[in-house]
Amino acid sequence: MIYPFNAAEAFKMAISIEENGLEFYQKAAEIVGAGPIGDLFRTLAEEEKHHKSTFTDFLASVKDQGPTVFDPDNETDAYLKMMADLHVFRQKPGAVAEALASVKTPHDALKLAINFEKDSVIFFVELKAAVGDAADRLGVEKLILEEAGHIRKLARVYAKQI
């Protein structure tokens, strides 16, 4: 059997997304300053740091494994890479700073944060489907629920801004 997809590569993509989220929330908090939106961004930055640590643990658990999912045409890997590349903070240097350059108001920062979290949830749902280990799938599911919780928190604050 051919198993060209390896969950380690997907976990590396997830770590990159979490690093970008951490950077975004730290810098967005600086931009919006004190107050409830800045406080929320600082809280979410801490949560992104925790998510990165979780994915790093997942990566360590699969690092020495070979390919983990039957995918003879390498479609899973290509699909996840495409999803990561289309993420609001694409995996390229300066993507967060580039996105934050368009932020003129706290409302703009909230919209960008909501889009970041939506993209993250979509990526992690696809990642969960591609991960072969049941324990890792459960861990990814937990992170999906946490990211969805971020959207709810952001949406509540966003609704107050309208």
N, C-alpha and C positions, 0 to 999 in steps of 0.2 A: 504494500500500500504506500501511496505517496502522501506525505503530510507537509507541504511546504509552508503553511502558516504557523508562525510561532507567536504565542501570546506575549512573549517578552517585547517584541517590537511594538505591539499595540499598547502595552503598559508604558513604554518609553514615550509614545505619543501622548498618552494620558498625563504623564508627568509634565510634559512640556505645556500642555493646556493648563494644568494647575499652576505651573510657574507663571504663566502669562496672567492667569486670574489673580494670583497674589500680587504681581507687579501692578496690574490694573487697579485693584482695590486700594493698594497703598498710595499710588499716585493720584487716583481720583479723590481719596480722602484729603490729600494735601490741597487739591484744587478747590473742593467745596468747603474745606475748613471745618470749623466747629459746628455743632448742631446735629440734629437727628440723622441727616443723610451722611455726614462725615462719620458719625458714630457707627452707623450701619455698615459703611464701607470698611471701617477698621475691623469690625467684627467679622465680616465676610473674608477679609484678608487672612485673619487667623484661621478660619475654617478651611480656606484654600491651602494654607500651610499644612494643616492636618491631612487633607485629602492627598496632597503630594506625598506625605509620609506613608500613607496607606498604600498608594500605588507603588512607591519605592519598595515596600515590604512585599507586595505582590510580585514585583519584578525579581526580587531576590529569590522568591520561592520557585520561579520558573526559569531563571537565568541559565541553569545548567541543563535544562531539558532541550531536546531537539524540537522540531516542529510538533505542534500539539493538536492541530485540528485538520481533519481530512479536507484538503482544498487543492485538488490536482491542477487546477488552472490558475491558482494564486489569486482568485477573485476577492477573497476576504481581505487579504493584505492590501490589494489595490484599492478596494472600496474604503477601508478604514483610512488609508493614506489620503484619499480624495476628501473624505469627510474632515479629516484634520486640516488639510490644506484650505478647505472652504470655511473653516471655523472663523469666527469674527476676528480673532487675534491670530491669524495664520501663524504657522511655525516658521517665522522668519525674523531675523533681528530687527528691532525697531517697530514691530507691528503695534505694540501697545502704545508707544509714544505717538505713532502716526494716528491711531484711532483717537487718542486723547486730545490731539491737536484740534479736533473738530468740536470739542466740548466747550461750550460758551456759558452754559447754565447748569445748575444742579439737575434740572429736568433732563438735559442732554446726557449727563452722566448716568442717570437712572435708566434711560432708554438703552444706552450702550451696555450697561450692566445686565439688563434683562435679556438683550440679544446674546450676550456672552453666555449667560446661563442656559438659555434655550439651546444654543449650539452645543454646549457641553452635555446637556441631557441627551440630545439626539446622538451625539458621538458615543456616550457611555452606554446607551441602549444597544447600539450596534456592537460595541465592544463586548458587552455581556453575552450577546448571541454568539460571538466568535471565540469566547474563552472556554476551553475544554474542562478545566477543573471546577468541580461543583462548589468547593469552598470559595474559590476566586470569583465565581459567578455570584454567589451570595454577597460577597464583599462589594462587588461592583453594583449590585442591586441596592445595597445600603447607601452607596455614594450617589446613585441616581436619585434616591429619595431625599438625600441631603441637598443635592443641587436643585431639585424641584422645590424644596423648602426655601432655598435662596430666592427663587423666582417669586414665591408667595410673599416673602418679606419685602422684596423690591417692589412688587406690584402694589402692596398696601401703601408704601410710602409714595410711590408714583401717583396713585389715585388721589392722595391728599394734595399733590402738587398741581393737579388739573383744575 
